[in-house]
Amino acid sequence: MEETLDNLSFTTKPKEDLSGAGGVLAMGIISIPFCMGLIGLILAIVTLTKSKQLISLYNEYPDNYTESSFKRVNAGRICAIVSLSLLGLGIVLLLMISSM
């Protein structure tokens, strides 16, 4: 039996943004200027944990979510990693200066 497009029913569900993608990006960006303090550390850690959840959700159901929201989550994650790296560099420099 030959099937044609008339016999098949297609349901197209519009893609939606990952909920919290904008918040992850905002927290990641805000963590950079505050990277030498407790606020930056907290924001970076929260950003990394939330981005991990959203990335795994996107990887499970990539057809349900927009690629632009996934890119916002990745950008926030990268900002958080940069913030933590700057904090680590600052601690290393502080230890080097204090040991002289």
Secondary structure as the mmCIF struct_conf table of DSSP 4:
data_model
#
loop_
_struct_conf.conf_type_id
_struct_conf.id
_struct_conf.beg_label_comp_id
_struct_conf.beg_label_asym_id
_struct_conf.beg_label_seq_id
_struct_conf.end_label_comp_id
_struct_conf.end_label_asym_id
_struct_conf.end_label_seq_id
TURN_TY1_P TURN_TY1_P1 LEU A 5 ASN A 7
HELX_LH_PP_P HELX_LH_PP_P1 LYS A 13 LYS A 15
STRN STRN1 GLU A 16 GLU A 16
HELX_LH_PP_P HELX_LH_PP_P2 ASP A 17 LEU A 18
TURN_TY1_P TURN_TY1_P2 SER A 19 GLY A 20
HELX_RH_AL_P HELX_RH_AL_P1 ALA A 21 SER A 31
TURN_TY1_P TURN_TY1_P3 ILE A 32 MET A 36
BEND BEND1 GLY A 37 GLY A 37
HELX_RH_AL_P HELX_RH_AL_P2 LEU A 38 GLU A 60
TURN_TY1_P TURN_TY1_P4 PRO A 62 ASN A 64
STRN STRN2 TYR A 65 TYR A 65
HELX_RH_AL_P HELX_RH_AL_P3 GLU A 67 SER A 98
TURN_TY1_P TURN_TY1_P5 SER A 99 SER A 99
#
